[in-house]
């Protein structure tokens, strides 16, 4: 809670000093979309991979972005995401269940969520790249594995593990 609260305050102060309305979540739509609207079609996974590789190359950070380091950074970002979703940083109160669509969240909180999710995706894409895993193909393959493990006609409305459906 403290780390996120401090980071949000720093972002808001920096954005306000720079007059950056978008960074403050003002003057533009927050990147949190309504259900069913999907993702923005402007970027592919490969384009994200290329942009992240260029960002890293321009800063000579490749030396620090090896699989182990990327994994640790990814885990840290997932922790920050979990903290953001379940703790109100300003009050250190448990949020309880987060309602789909985040109706009670402020624009600042929504923007922070979008940034944390982006951090997780960027580290995941870069880790996949370093491990020579075509993440797009791996996702397609894994979805098929899951379809086979959890046939819709057998598991409809149930959260049991796939081993509990075997006979």
HUDA-V551786 format. One record per backbone hydrogen bond with DSSP energy under -1.0 kcal/mol. NH is the residue of the N-H (numbers start at 0). CO is the residue of the C=O. E is the energy in kcal/mol with one decimal. If there is no record, write none. Layout:
BEGIN
{{NH,CO,E} {NH,CO,E}}
END
This chain:
BEGIN
{{4,0,-2.6} {5,1,-2.6} {6,2,-2.6} {7,3,-2.9} {8,4,-2.2} {9,5,-2.4} {10,6,-2.6} {11,7,-2.8} {12,8,-2.7} {13,9,-2.8} {14,10,-2.9} {15,11,-2.6} {16,12,-2.4} {17,13,-1.7} {19,14,-2.9} {20,18,-1.2} {23,19,-1.0} {24,21,-1.3} {25,20,-3.1} {36,33,-2.0} {47,43,-2.2} {48,44,-2.5} {49,45,-2.5} {50,46,-2.6} {51,47,-2.5} {52,48,-2.4} {53,49,-2.4} {54,50,-2.4} {55,51,-2.5} {56,52,-2.8} {57,53,-2.8} {59,56,-1.4} {60,55,-2.3} {63,60,-1.9} {64,60,-1.1} {69,65,-2.7} {70,66,-2.6} {71,67,-2.3} {72,68,-2.4} {73,69,-2.6} {74,70,-2.6} {75,71,-2.1} {76,72,-2.3} {77,73,-2.4} {78,74,-2.2} {79,75,-2.0} {80,76,-2.3} {81,77,-2.6} {82,78,-2.4} {83,79,-2.3} {84,80,-2.4} {85,81,-1.7} {86,82,-1.9} {87,92,-2.6} {90,87,-1.0} {91,87,-2.7} {94,85,-2.3} {101,98,-2.4} {104,101,-1.7} {109,105,-2.5} {110,106,-2.5} {111,107,-2.3} {112,108,-2.4} {113,109,-2.4} {114,110,-2.3} {115,111,-2.5} {116,112,-2.8} {117,113,-2.0} {118,114,-2.4} {119,115,-2.3} {120,116,-2.5} {121,117,-2.9} {122,118,-2.4} {123,119,-2.4} {124,120,-2.9} {125,121,-2.4} {126,122,-2.7} {127,123,-2.5} {128,124,-2.3} {129,125,-2.6} {130,126,-1.9} {131,128,-1.4} {132,127,-3.0} {134,132,-1.3} {137,133,-2.7} {138,134,-2.4} {139,135,-1.9} {140,136,-2.5} {141,137,-2.7} {142,138,-2.6} {143,139,-1.6} {144,140,-2.3} {145,141,-2.7} {146,142,-2.2} {147,143,-2.1} {148,144,-2.2} {149,145,-2.7} {153,150,-1.8} {154,150,-1.9} {155,151,-1.3} {157,154,-2.7} {163,160,-2.0} {164,161,-1.5}}
END
